[in-house]
Amino acid sequence: MATYKGIKGVKVVTKATDPTASEAEGTVWYNSTGDALKYAIQGAGAWASGGNMSTLRAQDGMSNA
């Protein structure tokens, strides 16, 4: 079975309290006070923002016959 250290190259850090959001981003840690393994992933980016898709592209593949 793969270990976190084997995959990421670092051990899971044990902390008594959760780190701040900026410190935690992209990390995994064990909260010894809450007895829980925790992780923080990077939030959703701006890739999802933008205008509506044009009508022609939205109907791509439909027949106009």
DOFI-967851 format. One record per residue: residue in one letter; x, y, z of N, C-alpha, C in turn. Coordinates in steps of 0.1 Angstrom, whole numbers, plus 5000, padded with zeros to 4 digits. Example, Ala and Ser with C-alpha at 12.3 -4.5 7.8 and 13.67 -1.06 7.14 Angstrom:
DOFI-967851
A513249435078512349555078513249675078S512849785071513749895071512950005079
end
This chain:
DOFI-967851
M500849885000500050005000500950125000A500550224992501350354991501150435004T502150505008502050595019502050735014Y501650835022501650975018503051015016K503950965025505351005023505950955010G505550835006505950774994505450844982I504250904983503650974971504151114971K504051184982504451324982505851354987G506451264993507851284998508051345011V506951375018506951435031505951355041K506251365053505351305063504151395066V503051335071501951415075502351485088V502151615089502551685101501451685111T501851665124500851665135500851805141K499651865142499451995148498351995158A498452075169497452085179496252165175T496552265166495452355160495652355145D494552395139494552405124495352535120P496152525109496952635105495952735098T496452855096495652955089495352915075A494352975068494052925055495152945045S495953055046497053065037498152975040E498352935052499452835055498952695051A497652665052497152525050496952495035E496852595027496452565013497452465006G496852355001497652254994498352155003T497952145016498652065026497751965032V498351865039497651765047498251765061W497451765071497951755085496951675094Y497551635105496751565115496551655127N495251685130494951775141494751685154S495751685163495751595174494751635184T494351755185493251795195491951745190G491651755178490351705172490351565168D491551505168491751365164491251345150A491751425141491251425127492351455117L492351375106493251405095492551505086K493251615083492651725076493451765063Y492851835054493551875042492852005038A493652085030493152215024493552215010I492552225001492752224987492752364982Q493252394971493252524965491852554960G491252674963489952704959489752714944A488452724940488152734926488752864920G489252854909489852974902488853044893A489453134886488653224877488253154864W488753034862488452964850486952944847A486152944858484752924856483953054852S484653174853483953294851483953324836G483053404832483053454818481553464813G481453514801480153534795479453404791N478253414786477553304781478153254768M477953134765478453074752477553124741S478153164730477353214718476353104714T475253154707474253064703474752964693L475653004684476152914674476952794680R477752834690478552724696477752644706A476752704712475852624721475052514713Q474852544700474052454692474852364683D476152364685477152294677476652144676G476652094664476251954662474751934659M473952044660472552024657472352054642S471451994636471052004622470152124620N470552204610469652324606468752284594A468652164591467852124579466352134581
end
